[in-house]
Amino acid sequence: MKKQTYLLLAQLSVILAISNCVFFDTEIDPIYTRPGIDRKLTKKIAVQINGPKDNTKFVSQGVKKVSLGAVTANVYTKKPPAIILKEIIVSELTNAGLSIDEKSNNDRIPKIEIFLNVFFTEPEIGLFAISYFGVIDTDVIVTIPEEGIYKKKIKGIGDQYTLIMGLFTEGGLELAMQDYAKKFVYSIVELLGESRYYNELK
């Protein structure tokens, strides 16, 4: 009888802990893992980066939900979304072969402006599993001196499934970061008109 009582108490403790996870705000620290990008510029190109400017409409970077879809708590990233995205952008453009010019008064090189619209993650709860979705949405403007101004919307999407109820995961957001990085680098090279120099690594 005592053994059954202890087992019941243990089960109730687990349920209570999971419930607390669902109803309390959480801070996450998504880790960016470089996607498999197998191309690099064979031409030297310098660019300037302005932003990302944070135009997101949500105070938090995600929400928690219960099975009926009701929001129960907020999710915040340890670092501001604009800083997370800036680190990814600088890293990937550098890895692609571009050099970042820090001089703000240089009018002779292309300028890249990034406006961050969405940086968000939330769960979609099914009968037996949860899918954590992550979305990063930006408007990017590339200004090329004596040529023109080009604009493009770039969006990264990720989702991760889990069978563990109540324990929030940043996996969907991490996958969105990878998806965004791949799309961003190729889009910038394309907007710069330098696709012919963006070749596969040998």
Salt bridges, closest charged atoms under 4 A:
GLU87 OE1 - LYS79 NZ 2.83
GLU92 OE2 - ARG34 NE 2.87
ASP107 OD1 - LYS111 NZ 3.65
GLU122 OE1 - LYS65 NZ 2.70
ASP137 OD1 - LYS153 NZ 3.26
ASP139 OD1 - LYS153 NZ 3.13
ASP179 OD2 - LYS183 NZ 2.95
GLU190 OE1 - LYS152 NZ 3.11
GLU194 OE2 - LYS43 NZ 3.29
